[in-house]
Amino acid sequence: MATLHDLTEYCPKYEHAMSLLSKRWMGLILRALLSGETRFNAICAYVPGLSDRLLSERLKELESEGIVERRVHPETPVRVEYLLTSKGEALRNVVDAVQDWSDAWVPKDETSAYHLSTPWNGEGRDGVLTDSYPEATSRP
């Protein structure tokens, strides 16, 4: 049974969670991890257009939040895996809910059309690195 929350007041915990989860690529990275992908290259391949640099940054953020555990296996070559913690696994219902919502409400003709067809180099208008989407006015 879902917990009812008082939505009339500001909640800093909610803001923190949404700030983290709404970062560019974060939802797809979590989806990849929930699908069973554990290796850096497999996660990167799961998300078209995701750069190694940004994946590394996002995985570090998830690790610092206690959502992902980084395991290094002392082999030759060294093998690194990224595994969801119980805190990360608890996001499965959130990811499933977003998937259900998108299946019901996002028209098929809008899916990925902008996301995959618009090049994005991680820079905002002033050449400053950002994790937000490019503005609609910059579309070709």
C-alpha positions in Angstrom: 0.0 0.0 0.0 1.4 3.4 -1.0 2.1 6.0 1.7 0.2 9.2 1.5 2.3 12.3 1.9 1.5 15.9 2.7 2.3 17.5 -0.6 1.4 21.1 0.5 4.8 21.7 2.2 8.3 21.9 0.7 10.3 18.7 1.3 14.1 19.0 1.1 14.4 15.2 0.9 12.2 15.1 -2.1 14.1 17.9 -3.7 17.4 16.1 -3.2 16.0 12.9 -4.7 14.6 14.6 -7.7 17.8 16.6 -8.2 19.8 13.4 -8.3 17.4 11.3 -10.3 16.7 14.0 -12.9 20.3 14.5 -14.0 20.9 13.8 -17.6 21.3 10.1 -18.3 20.7 9.1 -14.6 17.4 7.3 -15.3 18.8 5.3 -18.1 21.9 4.4 -16.1 19.7 3.2 -13.3 17.6 1.3 -15.8 20.8 -0.4 -17.2 21.9 -1.4 -13.7 18.4 -2.7 -12.8 18.5 -4.8 -16.1 21.6 -6.6 -14.8 24.4 -4.7 -16.5 27.3 -4.3 -14.2 30.3 -3.5 -16.4 31.2 0.1 -17.4 31.3 -0.6 -21.2 28.0 -2.6 -21.1 26.3 0.3 -19.2 27.7 2.8 -21.7 26.5 0.7 -24.7 23.0 0.4 -23.1 22.6 4.2 -23.2 23.2 5.6 -26.8 25.1 8.9 -26.8 26.4 8.6 -23.2 30.1 9.6 -23.0 32.6 7.7 -20.9 33.3 10.9 -18.9 29.7 11.5 -18.0 29.0 7.8 -17.2 32.0 7.9 -14.8 30.8 11.0 -13.2 27.3 9.7 -12.7 28.5 6.3 -11.3 30.6 8.3 -8.8 27.6 10.3 -7.8 25.5 7.1 -7.4 28.3 5.5 -5.3 28.6 8.6 -3.1 24.8 8.4 -2.5 25.1 4.7 -1.5 23.0 3.6 -4.5 25.8 1.8 -6.3 28.8 -0.2 -5.0 32.0 -0.3 -7.1 33.7 -3.6 -6.9 37.3 -4.1 -8.2 38.3 -7.7 -8.9 42.1 -8.0 -8.7 42.5 -9.9 -12.0 44.6 -9.3 -15.1 43.3 -7.1 -16.5 41.5 -5.6 -13.5 37.7 -6.1 -13.7 35.4 -3.5 -12.2 31.7 -4.0 -11.6 29.0 -1.6 -10.5 26.3 -3.2 -8.4 23.1 -1.7 -7.0 23.0 -1.7 -3.2 19.7 -2.4 -1.4 19.1 1.4 -1.6 19.6 1.2 -5.3 17.3 -1.8 -5.7 14.6 0.2 -3.9 14.5 2.5 -6.9 13.1 -0.4 -9.1 9.5 0.7 -8.2 10.3 4.3 -9.2 11.9 3.2 -12.5 8.9 0.9 -13.2 6.4 3.6 -12.4 8.2 6.0 -14.8 8.2 3.3 -17.5 4.5 2.7 -16.9 3.7 6.4 -17.1 5.8 6.9 -20.3 4.1 3.8 -21.9 0.7 5.3 -21.1 1.4 9.0 -21.8 4.3 9.6 -24.2 3.3 9.3 -27.8 5.3 6.9 -29.8 6.3 9.5 -32.4 8.0 11.6 -29.7 10.1 8.8 -28.2 13.8 9.3 -28.8 13.2 11.6 -31.8 14.8 14.6 -30.1 17.1 12.7 -27.7 19.0 10.6 -30.4 18.8 13.0 -33.3 20.1 16.1 -31.6 23.9 16.1 -31.0 24.8 17.2 -27.4 28.3 17.8 -26.3 27.6 18.6 -22.7 28.0 22.3 -23.2 25.5 25.0 -22.5 25.1 28.3 -24.4 28.3 29.8 -22.9 30.5 26.7 -23.4 30.1 25.8 -19.8 29.6 22.1 -19.1 26.1 21.3 -17.9 24.0 18.2 -17.4 20.8 19.8 -18.7 19.3 19.3 -22.1 20.0 21.8 -24.9 17.3 24.4 -25.2 14.6 23.8 -27.9 15.8 26.9 -29.7 19.2 25.3 -30.4 17.6 22.4 -32.4 18.6 22.2 -36.0 
